[in-house]
Every structure is written in structure tokens, then in C-alpha cells.
Amino acid sequence: MKINKTVLLTGCLLCALPVFADTTVISVSKEDSEKAFSIMESTEDVLAYQGDYSATVSLVVEKPGKPKENMQYKMFERVDSDQFTMVQLFPEADKGNGWLRDGDNIWAYDPVGRKFTHSSLKDALGDSDVKVDDMKKGKSKWRRNYEVTGFSEEKLGNYDVSVITLHATTTEPSYVKTTYYIRRDIPLVLKQENFSGSGRLMRKILLPKYTKVPQGYVATQVILRDELNPGEQTQQVISDLTFDRLPDRIFTKAYLEGLN
């Protein structure tokens, strides 16, 4: 099964890169920290992903000097109980690759060897810039995994935004530091920047298109740029959303085994 273990998801060209590890964690006031966490939680509240849902996730991977690569996955999630199942649909050679999460446990499934291996949320999907934890929803993750180290109000294009920087306090997040740019009128994330422990910009995520459905907002187009390799990016498109109650069997190893 093709799972890239390299920590990616998108050389910062706009600023000088630090040479030494950035071990300093800047504190913000308790008031700003609480406000920032409330905003991060509200970014989950306005999304359509509540309860059970399913979706088709299409990825287009672009790398300089190489033809575009297309991948497609079917995603099932039960947000309230921290469960999800994901199955690769395309390309044909990787069809049936699967991922299963139940609480803190996540497994990757190889349909050829019919074997499960304990995996990580930090793993990339195929050769893309998308990580497994990019697909995971749930607002409880913010206070559980981060502390607020930056909070300000700025302008991003035509939008007034809150700029929130979070440092990981557990090993679950893929990146030590992440900065979010969030609309102030509607708490939608417009941009996300992921940094290494040394403070180097690793990946940039742009969310140029949201669609409003009865259940909430859906980021139907997402662009993930690998800042270590200029010109390398993954475009993610969400389609075929449903919000019906999913059968319990979908969130089992037997379900992935039965697909092949």
C-alpha cells in the first residue's frame, strides 16, 4: 500500500528562515486565549460536518516536471464518536486501500496482503500533500491538543480576519505550530500555515471556495502547497456529500475487508 511516511502538508519564499530551533513559546493573555479557542471551535460549528456524513474526496497532485496525478477517496465519518473510515477509489492500482479510526486508534488496510497495520494521523494520502488528520473533524481537538501563542485582528484581501497561532501540546497534530486566518463575519478558515519545530514554513493551505448547504458550510475547494518544494501542490475537491445516519458496520475492519 502506497502511504508516504514523510511529514509534509505543504522554503518559505516570503521571509528568512530561522537556522536554530524555535523553542520559545509566546504566551497570550487568558482572555485572548479563551477568545481564540472559542473562534477555533466556532469554525467547526459552522461546517456541515456534524454527526454522520459521507463524501467523495478528489485530489489532483501537481509536481514540477511530472504529469498531474489524480486520486479519489470515499470518506465516512461519525464526528460525535471520533470514528472515520476512508477507502481509496482511484487509481485502480491502489483501489481498496483503507483507513479506519476508532478514538485514538487508527489502522491502514492493505487489500493485497489483506493486512491491517497501526498507522498515524500524520501519514500522507498517497503522494499528495493531504494528511489523514486533514480529513478529521471535531472541535474538541483544539483545547485537547494546542495552546494559543498568538492572537490578532488583521486584513486578508477583502476580509477582516482573526489571526490565531497554535502550538501543539500533544503528539497528535502533524505540525508543531499552525497559524489560521479566519473570517470575522462568518468563522470560516481562509488560510492555514503549518510550521516545523524550527519555525520553518512547511505547508500552506488556501480555502478559496465554500458552498452553503442546509447543514452548514463545506470547503469544496482546498489548495495545499508544499513550501519546501516550490511548484508542488495538491488540490482537493469535495463532492457527493450526504448527511444520513451511517450503518455501524462501516466503522469496522470487517467492512474494509468485505470491499475486496
ChimeraX attribute file (.defattr): number of C-alpha atoms within 10 A of each C-alpha:
attribute: neighborCount
match mode: 1-to-1
recipient: residues
	/A:1	16
	/A:2	12
	/A:3	14
	/A:4	16
	/A:5	15
	/A:6	11
	/A:7	15
	/A:8	23
	/A:9	28
	/A:10	27
	/A:11	15
	/A:12	17
	/A:13	10
	/A:14	7
	/A:15	9
	/A:16	9
	/A:17	13
	/A:18	10
	/A:19	9
	/A:20	10
	/A:21	11
	/A:22	12
	/A:23	9
	/A:24	7
	/A:25	13
	/A:26	11
	/A:27	12
	/A:28	15
	/A:29	12
	/A:30	10
	/A:31	8
	/A:32	17
	/A:33	19
	/A:34	14
	/A:35	15
	/A:36	25
	/A:37	19
	/A:38	14
	/A:39	19
	/A:40	23
	/A:41	18
	/A:42	15
	/A:43	18
	/A:44	20
	/A:45	17
	/A:46	17
	/A:47	20
	/A:48	20
	/A:49	23
	/A:50	18
	/A:51	16
	/A:52	19
	/A:53	19
	/A:54	22
	/A:55	17
	/A:56	20
	/A:57	21
	/A:58	21
	/A:59	23
	/A:60	17
	/A:61	22
	/A:62	20
	/A:63	16
	/A:64	11
	/A:65	7
	/A:66	8
	/A:67	9
	/A:68	11
	/A:69	14
	/A:70	15
	/A:71	21
	/A:72	19
	/A:73	22
	/A:74	18
	/A:75	21
	/A:76	24
	/A:77	27
	/A:78	23
	/A:79	17
	/A:80	13
	/A:81	12
	/A:82	17
	/A:83	22
	/A:84	25
	/A:85	24
	/A:86	27
	/A:87	22
	/A:88	23
	/A:89	19
	/A:90	17
	/A:91	13
	/A:92	9
	/A:93	11
	/A:94	19
	/A:95	19
	/A:96	23
	/A:97	25
	/A:98	26
	/A:99	27
	/A:100	26
	/A:101	23
	/A:102	15
	/A:103	10
	/A:104	10
	/A:105	13
	/A:106	20
	/A:107	19
	/A:108	24
	/A:109	24
	/A:110	20
	/A:111	19
	/A:112	12
	/A:113	8
	/A:114	11
	/A:115	11
	/A:116	18
	/A:117	11
	/A:118	12
	/A:119	18
	/A:120	20
	/A:121	20
	/A:122	22
	/A:123	21
	/A:124	22
	/A:125	19
	/A:126	18
	/A:127	16
	/A:128	27
	/A:129	31
	/A:130	26
	/A:131	22
	/A:132	17
	/A:133	15
	/A:134	14
	/A:135	14
	/A:136	18
	/A:137	19
	/A:138	17
	/A:139	17
	/A:140	13
	/A:141	14
	/A:142	18
	/A:143	16
	/A:144	12
	/A:145	15
	/A:146	20
	/A:147	22
	/A:148	27
	/A:149	21
	/A:150	20
	/A:151	19
	/A:152	12
	/A:153	14
	/A:154	15
	/A:155	13
	/A:156	15
	/A:157	7
	/A:158	6
	/A:159	14
	/A:160	15
	/A:161	23
	/A:162	22
	/A:163	22
	/A:164	24
	/A:165	22
	/A:166	24
	/A:167	21
	/A:168	20
	/A:169	14
	/A:170	12
	/A:171	10
	/A:172	17
	/A:173	19
	/A:174	23
	/A:175	21
	/A:176	19
	/A:177	25
	/A:178	25
	/A:179	20
	/A:180	22
	/A:181	25
	/A:182	25
	/A:183	22
	/A:184	17
	/A:185	9
	/A:186	11
	/A:187	20
	/A:188	25
	/A:189	23
	/A:190	20
	/A:191	20
	/A:192	20
	/A:193	22
	/A:194	25
	/A:195	22
	/A:196	18
	/A:197	15
	/A:198	15
	/A:199	18
	/A:200	22
	/A:201	23
	/A:202	22
	/A:203	25
	/A:204	22
	/A:205	24
	/A:206	17
	/A:207	17
	/A:208	13
	/A:209	13
	/A:210	17
	/A:211	12
	/A:212	13
	/A:213	11
	/A:214	6
	/A:215	12
	/A:216	15
	/A:217	18
	/A:218	19
	/A:219	19
	/A:220	16
	/A:221	17
	/A:222	20
	/A:223	22
	/A:224	24
	/A:225	25
	/A:226	25
	/A:227	23
	/A:228	17
	/A:229	15
	/A:230	14
	/A:231	12
	/A:232	17
	/A:233	25
	/A:234	26
	/A:235	20
	/A:236	22
	/A:237	17
	/A:238	17
	/A:239	14
	/A:240	9
	/A:241	17
	/A:242	15
	/A:243	16
	/A:244	10
	/A:245	11
	/A:246	16
	/A:247	8
	/A:248	9
	/A:249	10
	/A:250	17
	/A:251	21
	/A:252	15
	/A:253	18
	/A:254	10
	/A:255	15
	/A:256	25
	/A:257	16
	/A:258	8
	/A:259	11
	/A:260	11
